[in-house]
């Protein structure tokens, strides 16, 4: 990214779900200059949107009020990008954005529209089966699919499904989604996602390592918060920087319950290495994870 090369990746904040953060997070992080007084880029996904989920209406109104207060006073060295497929054009925030910035429409609505766009872009160079498989691997995201196609066309003039053998699915996004559900106590959804994602890995241990690597970040954040360490100190101690938004995330799981869950999941490493998981490795491993989630 050109911005990261010029102003450092530490001055980029990418916030996927603004209503998952406490208002104080935005007041503390969105005002002022970036690190070393560089320019700052803030990307917010899925906000403002329509319709509001009924259970989140009050939370949405609170966060919207925060941005209504903040935007007029944002430094000229800070660039905001609101990235949303279903913006609420009637909202006060949307109207404020049109006053202080520009609205660009890059929307591709639905998988059918995505397929049509890609087929028109790569007519006679791409089979329908290959396109379906690419969307399954990368999700309905034009940029990700286009990126893979551009790489493939460097070495071939036509792409068929056999050419996609070595393209990996977006596993990291799946893991983040699983952890989001765990932190929100959407346990049954997390189990469902685990079963789907599990099939994309070559072995149980690879899946386990990626899951634990991401959970470990939250473990240390919660542990330091439990010791009343400030957010800025946690950012420095853990070298979070552009991931400092993780500190301000709201979660439904208590720190105590998370510590127990993390320790239980960590104990699986020893069980696997000592052959204490009986029967089929994959089935046993899934069963152990599900059991720990259900009792958390």
Protein Blocks (a to p, Z undefined) as FASTA:
>chain_A
ZZlmmnopklcccdfblmlpcfklmmmmmgccdehhiacddddehiacddddfklmmmmm
mmmmmmmmmmmmpcfkbccddddfbdcfkbmklmmmmmmmccddfbdehjklmmmmmmmm
mgoiacfklmmmmmmmnopafklmmmmmmmmmmmocbdcfklmmmpccdfklmmmmmmmm
mmnopmklmmmmmmmmmmmpmbfklmmmmmmmmmmmmmmmmmmmmnopafklmmmmnonm
mmmmmmmpccfbdfklmmmmmmmmmmmmmmmmnopaghjfklmmmmmmmmmmmmZZ
